[in-house]
């Protein structure tokens, strides 16, 4: 039996369905991210688990028990909000201790657990400091310590890093993952940041219009998107019009003037999506597509190129590894492995779109 189970979880606000029959099983100690654009239902899902929003139908079971039957303060959950929600008139230690006081933990034990929680997030030296005297990253650590000190069965994180600058956000992603692995608390993160979900999660739930479009390991979801939405939402991708072909009894994907061997074509006409970083340059025809470099932009650790082809404009990303990158206006042939294509029976909405 899974540790946490969402079974047909649904939330309606009048005629609007915010969460639509969501099924999810989370194992003990797992880190799962609910990822999607604004309005996809991820925050509403978290709020139903927390008890802040009543479910319209469906069930939430924690260790086999009915979580919906319990009041929010009886669910044993730790929550970190986007705004951190720290008490400004309390020190870091007092903020962390607040939940323990509500649970009537004895003073001696409370002091020990607060000290341990602050040490876990690297803030032992800041115990007496007030939030207004702390940086955004330090406030985030206090909020995390306050959520963990009660030893929750599940840790809920509602976009906790969104208020931090890019560099600090990356640092906190590493720290957050290390802390979660240290304490082993089952964790659910709500985020719209694809890179954050990829960096932190054991599994990602990609949500759209209240439904889970795909659930899987970050690498699996990125490399093998189940839908066009997932492919476009998780980073840049090129979606190409393809046709079924056969050569010597083997199936082919015919794309522009190129042909790629495949196991099977999903339809007579279909789409093939390939990530920009999977595309390289080659001299010969065959598994390659002809084009002309429209733009070449240097972005530090990589080059971003746009290449005009018979299938439309493709985006190509090449690492700044010292290899020669074609100049603007150069005629090129683009190549990628068959295994790097994700095939779909749905044809592209327009010929050769790139995102």
C-alpha positions in Angstrom: 0.0 0.0 0.0 1.3 3.4 -1.0 1.9 6.0 1.8 -0.3 8.7 0.3 -3.0 8.1 -2.2 -5.2 10.5 -4.1 -8.1 8.6 -5.6 -10.3 10.5 -8.1 -9.7 13.7 -6.3 -11.9 16.5 -7.7 -12.5 20.1 -6.9 -15.2 22.2 -8.5 -15.8 25.9 -8.0 -19.3 26.3 -9.5 -19.0 25.3 -13.1 -15.2 25.4 -13.1 -13.4 22.1 -12.5 -10.1 23.0 -10.9 -8.9 19.5 -10.2 -10.4 16.7 -12.3 -10.3 13.1 -11.0 -6.7 13.2 -10.0 -5.1 9.8 -9.2 -1.7 9.7 -7.5 0.2 7.3 -5.3 3.2 8.6 -3.3 5.6 6.3 -1.5 7.1 6.9 1.9 10.1 9.2 1.7 9.4 10.2 -1.9 9.8 13.7 -3.3 7.1 14.5 -5.8 6.5 17.8 -7.6 3.2 19.0 -8.9 4.3 21.0 -12.0 2.2 23.1 -14.3 1.2 26.6 -15.4 -1.0 28.9 -13.4 -4.5 27.6 -13.1 -3.7 24.0 -13.7 -4.9 22.8 -10.3 -1.6 22.1 -8.6 -2.1 24.6 -5.7 -5.7 23.5 -5.2 -4.5 19.9 -4.9 -2.0 20.9 -2.2 -4.7 22.9 -0.4 -7.1 19.9 -0.4 -4.3 17.7 1.1 -3.6 20.3 3.7 -7.3 20.7 4.5 -7.6 24.3 3.5 -10.0 23.5 0.7 -12.7 20.9 0.8 -12.7 18.3 -1.9 -15.8 18.0 -4.1 -15.4 14.3 -4.6 -12.7 11.6 -4.4 -10.5 10.4 -1.5 -7.2 11.2 0.1 -5.7 8.3 2.1 -2.6 8.6 4.3 -1.2 5.2 5.5 -4.7 3.8 4.7 -6.6 6.3 6.8 -9.1 8.8 5.5 -7.3 12.2 5.6 -10.4 14.1 4.5 -12.1 13.1 7.7 -9.5 15.0 9.8 -9.2 18.7 10.6 -6.2 20.5 9.1 -4.4 20.7 12.5 -4.9 16.9 13.0 -3.3 15.8 9.7 0.3 15.9 10.9 1.5 17.9 7.9 4.3 20.5 7.7 3.7 23.4 5.3 6.1 26.0 3.8 4.2 28.8 2.0 5.4 31.0 -0.8 5.5 34.0 1.6 7.1 32.0 4.4 4.4 33.4 6.8 6.9 34.0 9.6 5.8 35.9 12.7 7.7 39.2 12.5 7.7 39.8 16.3 9.3 36.4 17.0 12.9 35.4 16.6 14.0 32.5 14.4 14.0 30.2 17.3 10.6 31.4 18.5 9.1 30.9 15.0 10.4 27.4 14.8 9.2 26.6 18.4 5.6 27.9 17.7 4.3 24.6 16.3 5.8 22.6 19.2 4.1 25.0 21.7 0.8 24.4 20.0 1.4 20.6 20.4 2.2 21.2 24.1 5.7 19.7 23.8 7.6 20.1 27.1 10.0 23.1 27.2 13.2 21.0 27.5 12.3 18.8 24.5 11.1 21.8 22.6 14.5 23.6 23.1 16.4 20.6 21.9 14.2 20.1 18.8 14.4 23.7 17.9 18.2 23.7 18.1 18.3 20.5 16.0 16.0 22.0 13.4 18.0 25.3 13.1 21.3 23.3 12.9 19.7 21.2 10.1 19.1 24.3 8.0 22.4 25.9 8.9 21.0 28.7 11.1 22.2 27.9 14.6 24.0 31.2 14.8 20.7 33.1 13.9 18.4 31.7 16.5 17.9 35.1 18.2 17.5 37.1 15.0 14.2 38.5 13.9 12.9 37.9 10.3 13.3 41.5 9.3 17.1 41.2 10.0 17.4 38.1 7.8 17.8 37.6 4.0 15.2 35.9 1.9 17.2 32.7 1.9 17.5 32.7 5.6 13.8 33.3 6.1 13.1 30.4 3.8 15.3 28.2 6.0 13.5 29.3 9.1 10.1 28.4 7.5 11.5 25.0 6.5 12.8 24.4 10.0 9.5 25.4 11.5 7.7 22.9 9.2 10.2 20.0 9.9 10.5 20.5 13.7 7.0 19.0 14.3 8.2 15.8 12.5 5.4 15.8 9.9 4.3 12.8 8.1 4.3 14.8 4.9 6.0 18.1 4.0 4.0 20.4 1.7 5.9 23.1 -0.2 3.9 25.8 -2.0 6.4 27.5 -4.4 8.8 28.1 -1.5 11.7 29.3 -3.7 9.8 31.6 -6.1 10.7 34.8 -4.1 14.5 34.2 -4.3 16.8 35.5 -7.0 18.1 33.0 -9.6 21.5 32.2 -8.0 20.1 31.8 -4.5 17.2 29.7 -5.8 19.7 27.3 -7.3 21.6 27.1 -4.1 18.5 26.5 -2.1 17.4 23.7 -4.5 20.5 21.8 -3.6 20.1 22.5 0.1 16.4 21.6 0.1 17.1 18.2 -1.6 19.9 17.4 0.8 17.7 18.2 3.8 14.9 16.1 2.5 17.1 13.2 1.9 18.6 13.6 5.4 15.3 13.6 7.2 13.5 11.3 4.8 10.2 13.1 5.0 7.7 12.4 2.2 7.5 15.7 0.3 5.1 17.3 -2.2 6.2 20.5 -4.0 4.0 22.8 -6.0 6.0 24.7 -8.7 5.6 26.2 -12.1 9.4 26.1 -12.5 10.4 23.2 -14.8 14.1 23.3 -13.8 13.2 23.3 -10.1 10.9 20.3 -10.5 13.6 18.4 -12.5 16.3 19.2 -10.0 14.4 18.2 -6.8 12.0 15.4 -7.6 11.9 11.7 -7.6 8.8 12.0 -9.8 7.0 14.8 -11.5 3.3 15.2 -12.0 2.7 17.5 -15.0 -0.7 19.0 -14.7 -2.9 20.9 -17.2 -6.5 21.9 -16.8 -6.9 20.0 -13.6 -5.6 16.7 -14.9 -2.3 14.9 -14.7 -1.0 14.8 -18.3 2.0 12.6 -17.3 3.6 11.2 -14.1 7.1 9.9 -14.1 10.8 10.3 -13.3 12.0 13.7 -14.5 14.4 12.2 -17.1 11.6 10.0 -18.4 9.1 12.9 -18.6 11.6 15.1 -20.4 12.9 12.5 -22.8 9.6 10.8 -23.5 6.8 13.3 -23.1 3.4 11.6 -23.3 1.6 14.6 -24.9 2.4 17.7 -26.9 1.6 19.9 -23.8 4.3 18.0 -21.8 6.8 18.3 -24.6 6.3 22.1 -24.9 6.0 22.8 -21.2 9.2 21.0 -20.2 11.7 23.2 -22.0 12.1 23.9 -25.7 11.2 21.3 -28.3 10.9 21.0 -32.1 7.8 19.3 -33.4 8.1 18.1 -37.0 5.7 16.8 -39.5 6.6 13.2 -40.4 5.3 10.6 -42.8 5.3 6.8 -42.7 7.9 5.1 -44.9 9.3 1.6 -45.4 12.7 0.5 -46.6 13.8 -3.2 -46.8 10.8 -4.1 -44.6 11.8 -1.6 -41.9 9.6 1.4 -40.8 10.9 4.9 -41.4 10.0 8.4 -40.3 10.2 10.6 -43.4 11.0 14.1 -42.3 11.7 16.7 -45.0 14.4 15.2 -47.2 15.6 12.9 -44.4 14.7 9.5 -43.2 15.1 7.9 -39.8 14.6 4.2 -38.9 11.9 3.6 -36.3 10.3 0.6 -34.7 6.8 1.6 -35.9 5.0 4.7 -37.2 2.0 5.7 -35.0 0.0 6.8 -38.1 0.4 7.5 -41.8 1.1 11.1 -41.0 2.3 11.9 -37.5 4.6 14.2 -35.5 8.1 13.7 -34.2 9.4 15.9 -31.4 13.1 16.3 -30.7 14.8 18.5 -28.1 17.2 21.3 -29.4 20.2 19.9 -27.5 19.8 16.5 -29.2 20.4 18.0 -32.7 23.9 18.0 -34.3 25.4 18.8 -37.6 26.5 16.3 -40.2 27.8 16.4 -43.8 25.9 13.5 -45.5 22.3 12.9 -46.3 20.2 10.0 -44.8 19.3 10.6 -41.2 19.6 14.3 -41.6 17.5 17.3 -42.6 18.8 20.2 -44.8 18.5 23.8 -43.7 20.1 27.2 -43.6 21.2 29.0 -40.4 18.8 31.9 -39.8 20.3 33.1 -36.5 23.2 32.2 -34.2 23.2 33.6 -30.6 26.0 33.1 -28.0 24.6 32.5 -24.5 27.7 31.8 -22.5 27.8 28.1 -21.9 26.0 27.3 -25.2 25.0 28.5 -28.7 21.4 28.9 -29.7 20.7 28.6 -33.4 17.6 28.9 -35.5 17.7 26.9 -38.7 15.2 27.3 -41.6 14.2 23.9 -43.0 11.5 22.4 -45.2 9.7 21.6 -41.9 9.9 25.1 -40.6 12.3 26.8 -38.2 14.1 24.5 -35.9 15.9 25.5 -32.6 19.3 23.9 -32.1 21.4 24.2 -28.9 25.1 23.3 -29.0 27.3 23.4 -25.9 30.2 25.9 -26.0 32.7 23.1 -26.1 35.1 24.6 -28.6 33.6 22.9 -31.7 33.0 25.0 -34.7 29.4 26.3 -34.9 28.0 27.2 -38.3 27.7 30.9 -39.1 24.5 32.7 -40.0 23.6 32.0 -43.6 25.5 28.7 -43.7 23.8 25.7 -45.4 23.8 22.8 -43.0 22.3 19.3 -42.4 20.8 18.6 -39.1 20.9 15.1 -37.5 19.7 13.3 -34.4 19.3 9.8 -33.2 16.0 7.9 -33.8 15.9 7.2 -30.1 15.9 10.9 -29.4 12.6 11.4 -31.2 9.2 11.2 -29.4 6.5 10.1 -31.9 2.8 11.0 -31.7 -0.1 10.1 -33.9 -1.3 13.7 -33.7 0.0 15.8 -36.6 1.5 19.2 -35.8 -1.0 22.1 -35.8 1.1 23.9 -38.4 4.0 22.7 -40.5 7.3 22.5 -38.6 6.5 24.4 -35.4 9.3 25.1 -33.0 9.1 26.1 -29.4 
